[in-house]
Amino acid sequence: MSTTSLGPALEKKRVLVCVGSGGVGKTTVAATLGLRAAVDGRSSLVCTIDPAKRLANSLGLSALGNAETQVPAKVLEALGVRPKAALHAMMLDMKQTWDELITRFAPPEQRERILSNRFYQSLSTALAGSQEYIALEKLWELRRRSDYELIVLDTPPTAHALDFLDAPNRILDFLDNEAAKWLLTPALKAGKIGLSLFNLGSTYAAKTLSKFTGVETLQELSSFMLAISSMNEGFRERARGVRELLKDEQTGFVLVTAPQVERLDEVTHFQSLLKQNQMEVLALVVNRVHPLPSPALWEDAARLTQARRVKVEETLNELRVLAEQDAAAITQLAAACPNTPIIQVPRFELDVHDLTALWRTGRFLLGDEQIS
């Protein structure tokens, strides 16, 4: 089974994207990569979507916001190492980032109309693909305007690879909906903003739709489509930029998963889609792997009194079974993804919640330690 180190990626890549489903430790992996890059001398930014604020806590900060925050060097020095470059972190606020995008690029006379529209409110908070889109949009913006030598993106959790890869296209489809344009053609041609059912046209479709949605809802939709239409070309241009960035040779993907057999299909599918889209998969990180109990633990158990030994050996046997199950799943994963290196990170006794735990995680990601 192949093993590897993410060390070369930390030296050469300018963007690392951590992808995978929820609850597998993407935030931990992202924070660890940013930390190690900064310690080794590359200025780094870790951008997360994690609402639980675990990134802030693990980096010794009380909170993170929608702007980059530098992690104080004295916090990092608690590890016994002196960072050679600055480490920054931020937690992306989806709604605020959408609002900033509209404020920057919408025509001045349209900004308030868009920001107050309830269809825009749905787009910026709940529409499927919206979170993935704005995360990639922010990544593209940061890469273009910032001087960080490395940006690590912790992507939103997704159960389906296409939710992430196709997010820009789906948002553009929503903003550039041909059916909506057909329905609103009379008003679009007239350049009207405040629409009534009459100037929506006397079409049967408009009148029928208004019976289900109400005239006010239809007016609000038409107002939104008209206001946002002037920005559509800008959205398309940035979406093209995002796709180019993801395929760039200086961008790499780290696919994070857990060692459960039921996750194999989603992981292999995600890996296959990334490669089909000309995106470089650097490694599969299998996180929270149960290691086999060491011989020393069995020897210690053998020296206990019989009652205690039975209980301890029962626990060790349970751990052995879990380790064997994880090993079997990883073997299947390696067979399904033969050309992708696999890195194993063990399950620690406590959740990763501080710099010491991040540093220990980094030893496995960079090949300093391996699960025996």
C-alpha positions as CSV (number, residue, x, y, z in Angstrom):
1,M,0.0,0.0,0.0
2,S,1.4,3.4,-1.0
3,T,2.1,6.1,1.5
4,T,3.2,9.6,0.9
5,S,3.9,13.0,2.4
6,L,2.2,16.3,1.7
7,G,5.5,18.0,2.3
8,P,6.2,18.6,-1.4
9,A,2.7,20.2,-1.9
10,L,3.4,22.6,1.0
11,E,6.6,23.6,-0.7
12,K,5.3,24.1,-4.3
13,K,1.5,24.6,-4.4
14,R,-0.2,28.0,-4.0
15,V,-3.7,26.6,-3.3
16,L,-4.7,23.4,-1.5
17,V,-8.4,22.4,-1.4
18,C,-9.6,20.0,1.2
19,V,-12.7,18.2,0.1
20,G,-14.9,15.4,1.4
21,S,-18.2,14.7,3.2
22,G,-19.0,16.2,6.6
23,G,-17.5,15.0,9.9
24,V,-14.3,13.4,8.5
25,G,-11.9,16.1,9.8
26,K,-11.4,18.4,6.8
27,T,-11.1,21.4,9.0
28,T,-8.3,19.7,11.0
29,V,-6.4,18.7,7.9
30,A,-6.7,22.2,6.5
31,A,-5.6,23.9,9.7
32,T,-2.7,21.5,10.0
33,L,-1.5,22.1,6.4
34,G,-1.6,25.9,6.9
35,L,0.2,25.6,10.3
36,R,3.0,23.5,8.9
37,A,3.5,25.7,5.8
38,A,3.9,28.8,8.0
39,V,6.3,27.1,10.4
40,D,8.4,26.0,7.4
41,G,8.5,29.5,5.9
42,R,5.5,30.1,3.6
43,S,3.0,32.7,4.5
44,S,-0.4,31.0,4.7
45,L,-4.1,31.5,5.0
46,V,-6.6,28.9,6.1
47,C,-10.2,29.6,5.0
48,T,-12.9,27.5,6.6
49,I,-16.7,27.3,6.4
50,D,-16.9,25.4,9.7
51,P,-19.7,27.0,11.8
52,A,-18.5,25.2,15.0
53,K,-15.4,27.5,15.2
54,R,-13.1,24.6,15.8
55,L,-10.5,26.2,13.6
56,A,-10.3,29.3,15.9
57,N,-10.1,27.2,19.0
58,S,-7.4,24.9,17.6
59,L,-5.3,27.9,16.6
60,G,-5.5,29.4,20.1
61,L,-8.0,32.2,19.0
62,S,-11.3,33.0,20.6
63,A,-13.1,33.6,17.3
64,L,-12.7,34.1,13.6
65,G,-14.7,36.3,11.2
66,N,-15.0,37.1,7.5
67,A,-11.7,38.9,7.4
68,E,-8.2,37.4,7.6
69,T,-6.9,37.2,11.2
70,Q,-3.2,36.6,12.0
71,V,-2.4,33.9,14.4
72,P,0.1,35.5,16.9
73,A,3.6,34.0,16.7
74,K,3.7,33.6,20.5
75,V,0.7,31.2,20.2
76,L,2.7,29.1,17.8
77,E,5.8,29.3,19.8
78,A,4.0,27.3,22.5
79,L,4.7,24.3,20.3
80,G,8.4,24.8,20.9
81,V,8.9,26.0,17.3
82,R,9.4,29.5,15.9
83,P,7.3,30.1,12.7
84,K,9.3,31.4,9.8
85,A,6.3,33.1,8.2
86,A,2.9,34.4,9.2
87,L,-0.2,32.2,9.5
88,H,-3.7,33.8,8.9
89,A,-7.1,32.2,9.3
90,M,-10.7,33.2,8.5
91,M,-14.2,31.7,8.8
92,L,-16.2,32.5,5.7
93,D,-19.6,34.1,6.4
94,M,-21.8,33.0,3.5
95,K,-24.3,35.8,3.7
96,Q,-21.8,38.6,4.3
97,T,-19.6,37.4,1.4
98,W,-22.5,37.4,-1.0
99,D,-23.5,40.9,0.2
100,E,-19.9,42.1,-0.3
101,L,-20.0,40.6,-3.8
102,I,-23.2,42.5,-4.7
103,T,-21.9,45.7,-3.1
104,R,-18.7,45.6,-5.2
105,F,-20.1,44.6,-8.5
106,A,-23.8,45.6,-8.8
107,P,-24.6,49.0,-10.4
108,P,-25.0,51.6,-7.6
109,E,-28.7,52.1,-8.4
110,Q,-29.4,48.4,-8.2
111,R,-27.6,47.4,-5.0
112,E,-30.2,48.1,-2.4
113,R,-32.9,46.6,-4.6
114,I,-30.9,43.3,-4.9
115,L,-29.9,43.2,-1.2
116,S,-33.4,43.6,0.1
117,N,-35.0,41.2,-2.4
118,R,-36.2,38.0,-0.8
119,F,-35.2,35.9,-3.8
120,Y,-31.7,37.2,-3.2
121,Q,-32.0,36.3,0.4
122,S,-32.7,32.7,-0.6
123,L,-29.8,32.7,-3.0
124,S,-27.3,34.0,-0.4
125,T,-28.4,31.7,2.4
126,A,-30.2,28.6,1.3
127,L,-30.1,27.9,-2.4
128,A,-28.4,24.5,-3.2
129,G,-24.9,25.1,-4.4
130,S,-24.8,28.7,-3.1
131,Q,-22.4,27.9,-0.2
132,E,-20.0,26.0,-2.5
133,Y,-20.1,28.7,-5.1
134,I,-19.3,31.5,-2.7
135,A,-16.5,29.5,-1.1
136,L,-14.9,29.1,-4.6
137,E,-15.6,32.7,-5.5
138,K,-13.8,33.8,-2.3
139,L,-10.9,31.5,-3.0
140,W,-10.5,33.0,-6.5
141,E,-10.7,36.5,-5.1
142,L,-8.1,35.8,-2.4
143,R,-5.7,34.2,-4.8
144,R,-6.0,37.2,-7.2
145,R,-5.6,40.0,-4.7
146,S,-3.5,38.6,-1.9
147,D,0.2,37.8,-1.5
148,Y,-0.1,34.6,0.5
149,E,2.3,31.9,-0.7
150,L,-0.3,29.3,0.2
151,I,-4.1,29.4,0.6
152,V,-5.8,26.3,2.1
153,L,-9.6,26.1,1.6
154,D,-11.7,23.9,3.9
155,T,-14.7,23.3,1.6
156,P,-18.4,23.0,2.8
157,P,-19.3,19.4,3.7
158,T,-21.0,17.7,0.8
159,A,-22.5,14.2,0.3
160,H,-22.2,14.4,-3.5
161,A,-19.1,15.4,-5.4
162,L,-21.2,17.2,-8.0
163,D,-22.5,19.6,-5.3
164,F,-19.0,21.0,-5.1
165,L,-17.8,20.7,-8.7
166,D,-20.9,21.9,-10.4
167,A,-21.8,24.7,-8.0
168,P,-20.7,27.5,-10.3
169,N,-22.7,26.2,-13.2
170,R,-25.9,25.7,-11.1
171,I,-25.7,29.2,-9.7
172,L,-25.2,30.6,-13.2
173,D,-28.2,28.6,-14.4
174,F,-30.3,30.1,-11.6
175,L,-29.2,33.7,-12.4
176,D,-29.5,33.2,-16.2
177,N,-32.7,31.1,-16.2
178,E,-34.0,31.0,-19.8
179,A,-37.6,30.1,-18.6
180,A,-37.7,33.1,-16.4
181,K,-36.4,35.4,-19.1
182,W,-39.0,34.1,-21.5
183,L,-41.7,34.8,-18.9
184,L,-40.4,38.3,-18.3
185,T,-39.5,39.2,-21.9
186,P,-42.0,42.1,-22.2
187,A,-40.7,43.8,-19.1
188,L,-37.0,43.0,-19.8
189,K,-37.3,44.6,-23.2
190,A,-39.0,47.6,-21.7
191,G,-36.4,47.9,-19.0
192,K,-39.1,48.1,-16.3
193,I,-38.4,47.4,-12.7
194,G,-41.7,47.8,-10.9
195,L,-43.9,45.2,-12.6
196,S,-47.6,44.6,-12.4
197,L,-49.3,41.5,-13.7
198,F,-50.3,43.6,-16.8
199,N,-46.8,44.6,-17.8
200,L,-45.7,41.0,-17.2
201,G,-47.8,40.5,-20.3
202,S,-51.1,38.9,-20.9
203,T,-49.6,35.5,-21.5
204,Y,-51.4,32.5,-20.3
205,A,-48.2,31.3,-18.5
206,A,-47.8,34.5,-16.5
207,K,-51.4,34.6,-15.4
208,T,-51.4,30.9,-14.5
209,L,-48.2,31.3,-12.5
210,S,-49.5,34.3,-10.6
211,K,-52.4,32.1,-9.4
212,F,-50.0,29.8,-7.7
213,T,-47.4,32.3,-6.5
214,G,-49.4,35.5,-6.2
215,V,-48.8,38.7,-8.1
216,E,-46.6,40.1,-5.4
217,T,-44.2,37.1,-5.5
218,L,-44.1,37.2,-9.3
219,Q,-43.3,40.9,-9.1
220,E,-40.5,40.3,-6.7
221,L,-39.0,37.6,-8.8
222,S,-39.1,39.8,-11.9
223,S,-37.6,42.7,-10.0
224,F,-34.7,40.4,-8.8
225,M,-34.1,39.0,-12.3
226,L,-34.1,42.4,-13.8
227,A,-31.7,43.9,-11.2
228,I,-29.3,41.0,-11.3
229,S,-29.2,40.6,-15.1
230,S,-26.6,43.4,-15.5
231,M,-24.3,41.3,-13.3
232,N,-24.6,38.0,-15.2
233,E,-21.6,38.5,-17.4
234,G,-19.5,39.3,-14.4
235,F,-20.7,36.1,-12.7
236,R,-19.9,34.1,-15.8
237,E,-16.4,35.6,-16.0
238,R,-15.6,34.9,-12.3
239,A,-17.0,31.3,-12.7
240,R,-14.6,30.8,-15.6
241,G,-11.8,32.1,-13.4
242,V,-12.8,29.7,-10.6
243,R,-12.7,26.7,-13.0
244,E,-9.3,27.8,-14.4
245,L,-7.9,28.2,-10.8
246,L,-9.1,24.7,-9.8
247,K,-7.3,23.2,-12.9
248,D,-4.2,25.2,-12.4
249,E,-0.9,23.3,-11.9
250,Q,-0.3,25.3,-8.7
251,T,-3.6,24.0,-7.2
252,G,-4.0,20.6,-5.5
253,F,-6.8,18.7,-3.9
254,V,-6.6,16.7,-0.7
255,L,-9.5,14.3,-0.4
256,V,-10.3,13.6,3.3
257,T,-12.4,10.6,4.4
258,A,-12.9,8.2,7.2
259,P,-12.0,4.4,7.1
260,Q,-15.6,3.1,6.8
261,V,-16.5,0.7,4.0
262,E,-19.8,2.6,3.4
263,R,-17.8,5.7,2.4
264,L,-15.8,4.0,-0.3
265,D,-18.2,4.6,-3.2
266,E,-18.5,8.3,-2.5
267,V,-14.7,8.7,-2.1
268,T,-13.8,6.8,-5.3
269,H,-16.5,8.7,-7.2
270,F,-15.3,12.1,-5.9
271,Q,-11.7,11.2,-6.8
272,S,-12.7,10.0,-10.3
273,L,-14.7,13.2,-11.0
274,L,-11.8,15.4,-9.8
275,K,-9.4,13.7,-12.2
276,Q,-12.0,13.8,-15.1
277,N,-12.2,17.6,-14.6
278,Q,-8.4,17.9,-14.8
279,M,-8.0,18.6,-11.1
280,E,-4.9,17.2,-9.4
281,V,-5.6,14.9,-6.4
282,L,-2.5,15.0,-4.2
283,A,-3.6,12.3,-1.7
284,L,-6.4,10.6,0.0
285,V,-6.2,11.3,3.7
286,V,-7.9,8.6,5.7
287,N,-8.5,10.2,9.1
288,R,-9.2,8.7,12.5
289,V,-7.9,5.2,11.7
290,H,-7.8,2.8,14.6
291,P,-4.3,1.4,15.1
292,L,-3.7,-2.1,16.2
293,P,-3.1,-2.4,20.0
294,S,0.7,-2.6,20.5
295,P,2.4,-5.7,21.9
296,A,3.3,-3.6,24.9
297,L,-0.3,-3.1,25.8
298,W,-1.0,-6.9,25.7
299,E,2.1,-7.5,27.8
300,D,0.9,-4.9,30.4
301,A,-2.5,-6.6,30.4
302,A,-1.0,-10.0,31.1
303,R,0.6,-8.7,34.3
304,L,-2.7,-7.6,35.8
305,T,-4.9,-9.5,38.2
306,Q,-7.2,-12.0,36.5
307,A,-10.4,-9.8,36.9
308,R,-8.7,-6.7,35.5
309,R,-6.9,-8.6,32.8
310,V,-10.1,-10.0,31.4
311,K,-11.6,-6.6,31.1
312,V,-8.5,-5.0,29.6
313,E,-8.1,-7.8,27.1
314,E,-11.7,-7.5,26.1
315,T,-11.1,-3.8,25.4
316,L,-8.0,-4.6,23.4
317,N,-9.8,-7.2,21.4
318,E,-12.5,-4.7,20.5
319,L,-9.8,-2.2,19.4
320,R,-8.1,-5.0,17.4
321,V,-11.4,-5.7,15.5
322,L,-11.9,-2.0,14.8
323,A,-8.3,-1.8,13.5
324,E,-8.8,-4.8,11.3
325,Q,-12.0,-3.3,9.9
326,D,-10.3,0.0,9.1
327,A,-7.4,-1.8,7.5
328,A,-9.8,-3.8,5.3
329,A,-11.6,-0.6,4.2
330,I,-8.3,1.1,3.4
331,T,-7.1,-1.9,1.4
332,Q,-10.3,-1.7,-0.7
333,L,-9.8,2.1,-1.1
334,A,-6.2,1.6,-2.3
335,A,-7.5,-1.0,-4.8
336,A,-10.2,1.4,-6.1
337,C,-7.8,4.3,-6.4
338,P,-4.5,2.6,-7.4
339,N,-2.7,5.8,-8.6
340,T,-3.6,8.0,-5.7
341,P,-1.3,8.0,-2.6
342,I,-3.0,7.3,0.7
343,I,-2.0,8.9,4.0
344,Q,-3.4,7.5,7.3
345,V,-3.9,9.6,10.4
346,P,-4.8,7.7,13.6
347,R,-7.7,8.3,15.9
348,F,-6.3,10.2,18.8
349,E,-7.6,9.7,22.4
350,L,-9.0,13.2,22.4
351,D,-10.5,15.3,19.6
352,V,-8.1,17.6,17.8
353,H,-8.8,20.9,19.5
354,D,-5.5,22.7,20.1
355,L,-2.1,23.4,18.5
356,T,-0.4,20.4,20.0
357,A,-2.9,18.0,18.4
358,L,-2.6,19.9,15.1
359,W,1.1,19.5,15.2
360,R,0.8,15.8,15.9
361,T,-1.6,15.4,13.0
362,G,0.9,17.2,10.8
363,R,3.6,14.6,11.6
364,F,1.4,12.0,9.9
365,L,0.4,14.2,7.0
366,L,4.1,15.0,6.3
367,G,5.3,11.4,6.8
368,D,7.3,12.0,10.0
369,E,5.2,9.3,11.6
370,Q,3.1,6.4,10.2
371,I,0.6,4.0,11.7
372,S,2.4,0.8,12.3
